[in-house]
Amino acid sequence: MNYNELKIRILGLFEPTQEFDSLKIRKLLAADTMLRLTDKAVEMALLRYWRQGLLSRTRRAGRFQYALTERGLARKEWLLKNG
């Protein structure tokens, strides 16, 4: 997997007003049979993207809910165009 491939796949799951919890994100990624990731790898990627300002997160019912930020949307579009 190249450097931005996981970032493209995770950011690509989101539409601008959509939220997913971390479990749903892992399930969506697991549906891709070409992609084999541990739960910890996905959690760490989500943490990195939140710290980079690409995703926002709120805690609800013991789980983080993630949503794409404006910065994340711009990055997603740039990666899709140039990646």
N, C-alpha and C positions, 0 to 999 in steps of 0.2 A: 504494500500500500504506500503510495507516495505521500509527501508531506501534507498536502491539503485535501486528500481524498476523503478522510473521515469528516473533516469540517464541511466539505461540500455536501456529503450525505446527510449529516445532522441538520445543517441549516436548510437543506432542501426539503426537509420534512414539514417545515413551517410555512404557513401563509401569514401575512402581516397581523391578523387579529386572532390567530390560533394559539392555544395553549396545550401543552402535553405534560404529563407528569413523567418522572424519570423511568418508571416501569413501562409506560406506553412507548417511550422513545426506544427503550431496549427491545421491546417486542417488534416494533416497526423495523428496526435494524436487523433483528434476527430473522425476519421474513426474507431478507436478502440472503440466499444460500451461498453467495460468493463471499460474504462477509462474515468472518468468525471472530467475534470479540467477546472478551469476558465482561461480566457486569461491572467490574472495577474499572476496566478500560473506558467504558461508556461513561461511568460516573466521573472519572477524572477529566474526560474530554468536556463534559458539560460544565464542570467546575472551571476549567480553563476558559471556555467560551463566555461564561458568566463574568469572570475576572477581566476578560478582554472587552467587555461591554457589548458583545454580540447577542447575548441572551439576557433577559431579565428573569428573575425567579422570585417566587413567593412560596411560603410554606403553608400548605393546607392539608389537613387530615394526616399529618405525619410525613408527607411527601412534598418534595419541591415541584412546583408547577413552573415550567419554562415557557417563555414567549420570545419571539424575535424582536429585537430592538430596531430602531431606524438604522443604527450603525451595522447591525447584523444583516438587515435587508440589503444595504448598500454593498456589504462584503459578499453576500451570497450572489448578488447580480454580477459583481466584478469577477468572482471566481468562476461563475458559469460562462462568462464571456471570455475570460482569459485562461481558464484552467484546462 
